[in-house]
Amino acid sequence: MFIAYVKDMKSWILLFAASLAVTDGLIWIDKGLTLRLSSLIYLNILLIAIFISFLIWRIKKEMHFTKELLRISEDPSRDWQEGLPEPLFLRDQTINDLLKQVAADYMGKLSEMKSANLMESDYTAAWVHEVKAPLTSMKMMIDANRQDLTIRKIESDWLRVHLLIDRQLYISRMPSLGTDYVLEKIEMHQLITPEISELRSWCIEKNIAVEIEDKELELITDSKWCRFIIRQLLTNAVKYSPDGGVVYIKFDRSESGNPVLLIKDEGSGIPTHDLPRIFDKGFTGGTGRLHNAATGIGLYLSSPSCIENRNFLVDTL
């Protein structure tokens, strides 16, 4: 910080050095001023010492404000507006006023964005609920005429629409995710079986079998959000499985004792170089681009839930 201050004040230092050199030159040239060389050197040393002392004093005084600002920036837990140092100079006061004004403008814009997002989320949730009513009616008609092959084909398309709308509803709930957890003890089978049944028509259309390991495994989790995560993984498994393929589901526990769910399909898999980005928003990867069916949203929506709810772990192969 000392070096940085000296660099900022180099023009003043150069001015002092130039003034001292000019003074020495005038004394040396002007015959009317008689001063021995030793006295001239003594005078120069004295003036330089005074200047250096003055410079050190100014550094301590002027850099105090900057040091306090740096301490605030290094501690994000502090309320920086309350902790702003007392200004010693006009420029310090100007900096304080500017920081407070920028903070006020930022908070105002942030509040507007939150209000807009909340309004949009409420509108989306209302729209999804409105759309679910005719979808429910369609589902009742499909169940009543399941023997018709044409209706079975419609059921498969209905399922895709239902999954998209259901996912949109979860997207609208993401801002309130932290307040929507209800932890309970539940068997893994109770989470998996309803989701497999939900995808039944799609599996029948592609002639895909689902093999589940017959093993009891109890865990503590929020069943709604946990099922949503499983739904995204199973949807991907069915989507990218070849016709006539098999989806394998296995339960286990990690070395630390956490319950683990493994879902394996017979698709082309995810390239190694794509693995670090599969939970990034909007990332589709090579396989998704090849099938032209990926949105890059499903796994992104699943990842925050996995991170926040550490009682539930998912491994995908």
Backbone hydrogen bonds, N-H to C=O, Kabsch-Sander energy under -0.5 kcal/mol:
donor,donor_aa,acceptor,acceptor_aa,energy
5,Y,1,M,-2.3
6,V,2,F,-2.4
7,K,3,I,-2.3
8,D,4,A,-2.0
9,M,5,Y,-2.0
10,K,7,K,-1.1
13,I,9,M,-2.1
14,L,10,K,-2.8
15,L,11,S,-1.9
16,F,12,W,-2.3
17,A,13,I,-2.6
18,A,14,L,-2.7
19,S,15,L,-2.5
20,L,16,F,-2.6
21,A,17,A,-2.2
22,V,18,A,-2.5
23,T,19,S,-2.3
24,D,20,L,-2.4
25,G,21,A,-2.3
26,L,22,V,-2.4
27,I,23,T,-2.4
28,W,24,D,-2.2
29,I,25,G,-2.3
30,D,26,L,-3.0
31,K,29,I,-0.6
33,L,30,D,-1.3
34,T,32,G,-0.8
35,L,33,L,-0.7
40,L,36,R,-2.2
41,I,37,L,-2.6
42,Y,38,S,-2.3
43,L,39,S,-2.5
44,N,40,L,-2.3
45,I,41,I,-2.6
46,L,42,Y,-2.4
47,L,43,L,-2.6
48,I,44,N,-2.7
49,A,45,I,-2.5
50,I,46,L,-2.4
51,F,47,L,-2.4
52,I,48,I,-2.7
53,S,49,A,-2.5
54,F,50,I,-2.4
55,L,51,F,-2.6
56,I,52,I,-2.5
57,W,53,S,-2.2
58,R,54,F,-2.4
59,I,55,L,-2.3
60,K,56,I,-2.2
61,K,57,W,-2.0
62,E,58,R,-3.2
63,M,59,I,-2.5
64,H,60,K,-0.5
66,T,62,E,-0.6
67,K,63,M,-2.6
68,E,64,H,-2.0
69,L,65,F,-1.8
70,L,66,T,-2.1
71,R,67,K,-2.1
72,I,68,E,-1.9
73,S,69,L,-2.1
74,E,70,L,-1.7
75,D,71,R,-0.6
75,D,72,I,-0.9
78,R,75,D,-1.5
80,W,78,R,-1.2
83,G,79,D,-1.8
84,L,81,Q,-0.7
93,Q,89,F,-1.9
94,T,90,L,-2.3
95,I,91,R,-2.2
96,N,92,D,-2.4
97,D,93,Q,-2.6
98,L,94,T,-2.3
99,L,95,I,-2.7
100,K,96,N,-2.4
101,Q,97,D,-2.1
102,V,98,L,-2.7
103,A,99,L,-2.5
104,A,100,K,-2.3
105,D,101,Q,-2.5
106,Y,102,V,-2.6
107,M,103,A,-2.7
108,G,104,A,-2.1
109,K,105,D,-2.4
110,L,106,Y,-2.8
111,S,107,M,-2.3
112,E,108,G,-2.0
113,M,109,K,-2.4
114,K,110,L,-2.5
115,S,111,S,-2.3
116,A,112,E,-2.4
117,N,113,M,-2.8
118,L,114,K,-2.6
119,M,115,S,-2.4
120,E,116,A,-2.4
121,S,117,N,-2.6
122,D,118,L,-2.5
123,Y,119,M,-2.3
124,T,120,E,-2.7
125,A,121,S,-2.8
126,A,122,D,-2.4
127,W,123,Y,-2.4
128,V,124,T,-2.7
129,H,125,A,-2.2
130,E,126,A,-2.0
131,V,127,W,-2.3
132,K,128,V,-2.0
133,A,129,H,-0.9
135,L,131,V,-1.5
136,T,132,K,-2.5
137,S,133,A,-1.9
138,M,134,P,-2.5
139,K,135,L,-2.3
140,M,136,T,-1.9
141,M,137,S,-1.8
142,I,138,M,-2.3
143,D,139,K,-2.5
144,A,140,M,-1.7
145,N,141,M,-1.0
145,N,142,I,-0.6
146,R,143,D,-0.8
148,D,145,N,-1.5
152,R,148,D,-1.7
153,K,149,L,-1.7
154,I,150,T,-2.1
155,E,151,I,-2.2
156,S,152,R,-1.6
157,D,153,K,-1.6
158,W,154,I,-2.9
159,L,155,E,-2.4
160,R,156,S,-1.5
161,V,157,D,-2.0
162,H,158,W,-2.8
163,L,159,L,-2.6
164,L,160,R,-2.0
165,I,161,V,-2.4
166,D,162,H,-2.5
167,R,163,L,-2.3
168,Q,164,L,-2.0
169,L,165,I,-1.9
170,Y,166,D,-1.7
171,I,167,R,-2.1
172,S,168,Q,-1.9
173,R,169,L,-1.0
174,M,170,Y,-0.6
174,M,171,I,-1.0
176,S,173,R,-1.2
177,L,174,M,-1.9
179,T,176,S,-1.0
180,D,177,L,-1.6
184,E,221,T,-2.0
186,I,219,L,-2.4
188,M,217,L,-2.6
190,Q,187,E,-0.7
191,L,187,E,-0.7
191,L,188,M,-1.0
192,I,188,M,-2.2
193,T,189,H,-2.5
195,E,191,L,-0.6
196,I,192,I,-2.0
197,S,193,T,-2.3
198,E,194,P,-1.8
199,L,195,E,-1.3
200,R,197,S,-1.3
203,C,199,L,-2.4
204,I,200,R,-2.6
205,E,201,S,-2.1
206,K,202,W,-1.8
207,N,203,C,-0.6
207,N,204,I,-0.7
208,I,203,C,-2.8
209,A,245,G,-2.2
211,E,247,V,-2.6
212,I,210,V,-0.5
213,E,249,I,-2.3
215,K,213,E,-1.8
219,L,186,I,-2.3
221,T,184,E,-2.1
221,T,219,L,-0.6
223,S,182,V,-0.5
223,S,221,T,-0.7
226,C,222,D,-2.4
227,R,223,S,-2.4
228,F,224,K,-1.5
229,I,225,W,-1.9
230,I,226,C,-2.3
231,R,227,R,-2.6
232,Q,228,F,-1.9
233,L,229,I,-2.0
234,L,230,I,-3.0
235,T,231,R,-2.5
236,N,232,Q,-2.1
237,A,233,L,-2.3
238,V,234,L,-2.7
239,K,235,T,-2.6
240,Y,236,N,-2.3
241,S,237,A,-0.6
241,S,238,V,-0.5
244,G,206,K,-2.5
245,G,242,P,-2.0
247,V,209,A,-2.8
248,Y,246,V,-0.5
248,Y,264,K,-3.4
249,I,211,E,-2.9
250,K,262,L,-2.5
252,D,260,V,-2.1
254,S,258,N,-2.9
257,G,254,S,-1.7
260,V,252,D,-3.2
261,L,313,L,-1.1
262,L,250,K,-2.9
263,I,261,L,-0.5
263,I,315,D,-1.1
264,K,248,Y,-2.8
274,D,271,P,-1.5
275,L,271,P,-0.9
275,L,272,T,-0.7
277,R,274,D,-1.7
278,I,275,L,-1.2
280,D,277,R,-2.0
282,G,296,G,-3.1
283,F,280,D,-1.6
283,F,296,G,-0.5
288,G,284,T,-1.0
289,R,285,G,-2.1
290,L,286,G,-2.0
291,H,287,T,-2.0
292,N,288,G,-1.3
293,A,288,G,-1.1
294,A,288,G,-0.8
301,L,297,I,-2.6
302,S,298,G,-1.2
303,S,299,L,-1.9
305,S,301,L,-0.6
306,C,302,S,-2.0
307,I,303,S,-2.2
308,E,304,P,-2.6
309,N,305,S,-2.4
310,R,308,E,-1.1
312,F,309,N,-1.5
313,L,259,P,-1.2
315,D,261,L,-2.3
317,L,263,I,-1.7
